[in-house]
Amino acid sequence: MATQFGASGSKGVFGITAAETGILADTISYSSSQESKVVRNITGDTIGKTFYDERIEVSISGFVPDATAFSGTLAAAITLVTAPTDYLKGSVGTITIIDSVTRTHTSEDFQKLDITAMNHPLITA
């Protein structure tokens, strides 16, 4: 548990604020992105731009707990304890789908787990 000092508003948000299910999370990241296309004039200069296909990629890295380890499967919904921060023009979708799971075993460290999932605003359960 960290102890912070300083006036309210001058301290950063420290650490992961809630435990995820099935993983001892060390890092959680949310990457908001979108596609774009440009319109060019006859000399090749950009004169317009359209943005579309917003999404949030969720990456969770951490350690495998000794009890109740992650049991999700590819292409299944994952329930996130901490919802992604909404930087989308639209709104965060209601379902986050697992794209990949990597489990790492080494001789001199704890087993690790990396989960990547995607949230698309218009995909629903």
N, C-alpha and C positions, 0 to 999 in steps of 0.2 A: 504494500500500500504506500503510495507516494504522499508526502506532505508538501504542500505548496504555500508559499508566502507571497504577498503582494496585494495591491489594491485590486478590487473587482474590475474586470475589463482589461487589466494589464497582464494577466496570466494566460498561458495557453491552455488548451484542453489536453490533458495528459492521459495517455494510454487508451486502451480499449474499454469502453464504458459498460459493456455487457458481455457475458460469456455466450458463445455460440454453442449449439448442441452438437456433440459428437467430435469436437476438435478443441484442443487447448490452443486457441488462436494466438499467434504471435504477431501477425500482420493481416489487416483487412484493408483492401483498397477498392474504390469504386471509380471507374473511368467512364465518364459520359462522353459520347461521341456521336457523330452523324456523317452521312454522305453529303457530297455537294457536287454540283455541276455548274459550269460557267457558260455564259453566252459571250462570244467574241465577235468583234466587227471584222470588216474585210482586211484590216491590217494586223489582226491577231490580238488586239487589246481587249481586255475583259470589260464588258459593259453591263453585265448582269450576273447574278449568282443566285442559285436556288439551293436550299438546304432541306434534307429529308432523311428519313430512316433513323430517327433518334434511338439511342439505346444506352444501357449502362452495363459495362462488363464488371463483374464482381470477382475479386480474387481473394481467397482466404488461404493463408499459410499458417501452419502450426504443428503441434505435436499430437500424436495419437494417445488418447487417455487410456489408462489401464482398465477402465470399465466404461461401457456404453460408447464404444467407438463409432465413428461416422458409418452409416449403413446406406447412404443414398446410392442411386444408380444413375447412369448416364441418361440424358433426355427426360429426367424426372424433375419435378418441382422441388426446390429447396426452400425451407422456411428460414428466413434470416431473423435473428433476434433483433439486430440493429438494422433498420431499413436504410437503404441508400439515400444519401443526400440528393435532393431533387434540383439538378441544374438544367433539366430539360425544358424546352420551350413548351412542351405539352405537360404530361404528368407521368410519374413513375407507374409502370404497369402493375398488375395485380399478381403476376406470377414470375418467378425467376427460375430459369431452366438450367440444369447442370450440363455443361459442355465437356468438361474433362476432370478427371481425378487422378492424381499421381501420389503414390505411397512409396516412400523411400526408406530403405533399411540400410544401416551402416554398422560396421563393427564397433565403433567407438562413440556412438551418439544415440539419442532416442529416435524412435521411428517418427517420420515426418509425413505430413499430409498437405497436399496442395489441391485446392478446389477452384475451378473456374466456372462461372455461370453467367448467363446473359438475361437481362431484363429488357423486353421490348414493350413500349407503352400500349400497343394495340393487341398484344397476345394475352388472352385470358384463359383461365382454367377450363 
